[in-house]
């Protein structure tokens, strides 16, 4: 006769069943998503629409037509956060790729990986070439592009410094302190 396990103890067969259930749960895609997760998952399409001249209000209208309730300001905030997160992650991802295009980190799943049953994972992994256009361009450095306003401000500052030599001298002294 089998003994009953003590309180807060389980048998090996129960442990194995729990392990199988958790693996199945991990493979199943979630049924619903939070607002932030939804925007993160829709970000490639949202960003593409923004790049093609659509407004945040038009995107908001499209989302609300399908019953997704979110304020325009919250939508804009989540899009901004997702874009910043993509920019922060992109340099790390680029540094992990070797010259032959394979990942230095062998534990990172590849687009060709399959689970134990041979089906594709619920998340689609892609190469950098496939992701081009989704992730922001990070090749240009961190400096913002100059605008006509920047040029005008530079001209005004130069003119002010020429008109007031004592201001120019103070600026030179302050500039030498920071160098």
N, C-alpha and C positions, 0 to 999 in steps of 0.2 A: 504494500500500500504506500502511495506517495504521501510524503509529508507536506502539509500546508506551509507555505513560506511565512516567515515571521512578518509582523507589521512593518510596513515601509521597506520591504524586500521583495524582489521579483525573481522569477525563475529565468533560466537562460532562454527557454523557448519564448517567453513573453518579451524578453529583451530583444530577441531576434525579430519578432513581429513588430515591435515598436520601431526598430531600426528600418524595416522595410516600409512601414507607413510613413516615416519621416522622409525617406528617400523619394517616395511617390509624391509626397506633399511638396518637396523642393522642386521636383520636375514640373509640376502642374503650374501653369501660369495663374496669376492672381485673377480673381473675378472682378474686382473693382479697385480703383486707384484714387488717391487723394488728389486735390486740385493741383498741388505742386508736382506730384508724380505725373499727372496727365500733361501738364505743360512741358515737363522735361521730356516725356515720350513724344510729344507732338512738336518739339522744338525744331527739328530739321524742316518740317513743313511750314511752321510759323516763320522761321528765319528766312526761308526761301520767299515766302509771300512778302515779308518786309523788304527784302532786297529787290523785289520786283515792283516796289512802289505802293504796296497796300498799306493801309493805316492800321493802327492797333484797334481802332473802333470797328473797322471792317472785319478784322480777325475775331474780335469779340462777338460781333453779330453772327458770324459763322458758327462759333462755338455754342452760343445760346440757342440757335435754331435747333440744335441736336439735344437740348436739354441740359447742357453743362452750365451751371450757374456760377458765375464769377464776375467780380467787378472789373471794369477796365483798368483801374489803377492796380488791382491785385495781379491781373494778367500781365501788365507791363512790368511790375516788380518781379514776378516769377521768370519772365523772359529775360530780364536784365541779369538776375541771379544765375540763370542757366548759362547765359552767354559768358559771364565772368568765370563760372566754374569750368566751362569748356576751354577758355583761354588759359586758365591756371593749370589744367590737366594736359593740354596739348604739348608744351615743351617737355614734360616728363615722358609722354608717349613717344615723341620723336627721338629722345635720347636712348630709348630702349630698343630701337630698331637697328639691326646690324646692316652692313653694306649689302648683303644678299637679300634684305627685306624680311628676314626672320627676326623674331623677338629674342633679345638677350635673356629674358625671363622665361624659362621653359614652362613655368606653371601657368602662364597666361593662355587662356583658350584661344584657339585659332578659328577662323571661319569654317574650316573643314572638320572641326571636332564634332563628334556625335556622342550621344549618351549610350548607356549600356544596351538599350534596345535597338540602337541603330537609327533612331530618329534625331532630327536636328534639335539643338538646344532652343529654349524659348527666347533667348536673347541672340540677336544676329550680330556677330562680330565681323568687322570689316577691316580691310587694309586701309592705309592712308590714302591710296589712290581712289578707293571707293568712297572714302569719307570727305574727299575734296569738295568744298562748297558747304559742307555741314559745319566743319570746324573753321574758326576764323583764321585768316592768314597771319602767321606769326613770324614770317621771314623778315618783315620790315622793322623789327625792333619794337621798343615800347613807346617811342615818341609819337605824339599825335601829329597828323599832317598839319602844315601851316595853312591858315586861312587868310583871305584878303584883310580881315580885321587885324590879324597879327602883324602883317606888313605895315598897316596904317599906324598901329600902336608903336612899332619900332621907329617909324619916321617921326612921330610926335615926340617920343622920348629923346631921339637924337636932336631934334630941333630945340626942345626944352634945355637939354644939356649945353647946346651951343649958346643959347640966350642967357643962361645962368651958369657961369663958370664955377661958382662955389658949389652948385649941386653936382656938377660933373666931377669935381675934386672929391666930394664926399662919396660918390658912387665908386670912384677908383679906389679910395681907401677901403671901403667896405668890400669891394671885389678882391682886394689883395688879402684881406683877413680870411675870406672863405677859401682861398686857394691853397 
